């Protein structure tokens, strides 16, 4: 498996960081009233809340691309 920081998707994420570095949480939540539902998930009793991070649709796309390039496989439910 290749080192993640050597992959093209890693560089794309580095570049993307410049686009989101100055975003403010207030703006992100104001622009998307369903942000919590979009960027959080529960597994049993554990809540993973990404909504309070500078995450956008593009960020998630790039993270999935990185996982794919790194050879991370999907589980039997289709989740990464």
For each residue, the residues with C-beta under 8 A, 3 or more apart:
1: 70 71
2: 6 7 69 70 71
3: 6 7
4: 7 10 66 70
5: 10
6: 2 3 10
7: 2 3 4 10 11 66 69 70
8: 11 12 69
9: 12 13 62 65 66 68 69 70
10: 4 5 6 7 13 14 66
11: 7 8 14 15
12: 8 9 15 16 62 65
13: 9 10 16 17 59 62 63 66
14: 10 11 17
15: 11 12 18 19
16: 12 13 19 20 58 59 62
17: 13 14 20 21
18: 15 21
19: 15 16 58
20: 16 17 23 54 55 56 59
21: 17 18 54
22:
23: 20 27 28 54 56
24: 27 28
25: 28 29 52
26: 29 30
27: 23 24 30 31
28: 23 24 25 31 32 35 54 56
29: 25 26 32 33 35 51
30: 26 27 33
31: 27 28
32: 28 29 35 38
33: 29 30
34: 37 38
35: 28 29 32 38 39 51
36: 39 40 49 51
37: 34 40
38: 32 34 35 51
39: 35 36 49 50 51 53 55 60
40: 36 37 47 48 49 50 51
41: 47 48
42: 45 46 47 48
43: 46 48
44:
45: 42
46: 42 43
47: 40 41 42
48: 40 41 42 43
49: 36 39 40 52
50: 39 40 53 55
51: 29 35 36 38 39 40 55
52: 25 49
53: 39 50
54: 20 21 23 28 59
55: 20 39 50 51 59 60
56: 20 23 28 59 60
57: 60 61
58: 16 19 61 62
59: 13 16 20 54 55 56 62 63
60: 39 55 56 57 63 64
61: 57 58 64 65
62: 9 12 13 16 58 59 65 66
63: 13 59 60 66 67
64: 60 61 67 68 80
65: 9 12 61 62 68 69
66: 4 7 9 10 13 62 63 69 70
67: 63 64 70 72 80
68: 9 64 65 71 72
69: 2 7 8 9 65 66
70: 1 2 4 7 9 66 67
71: 1 2 68
72: 67 68 80
73:
74: 77 78 79 80
75: 78 79 80
76:
77: 74
78: 74 75
79: 74 75
80: 64 67 72 74 75
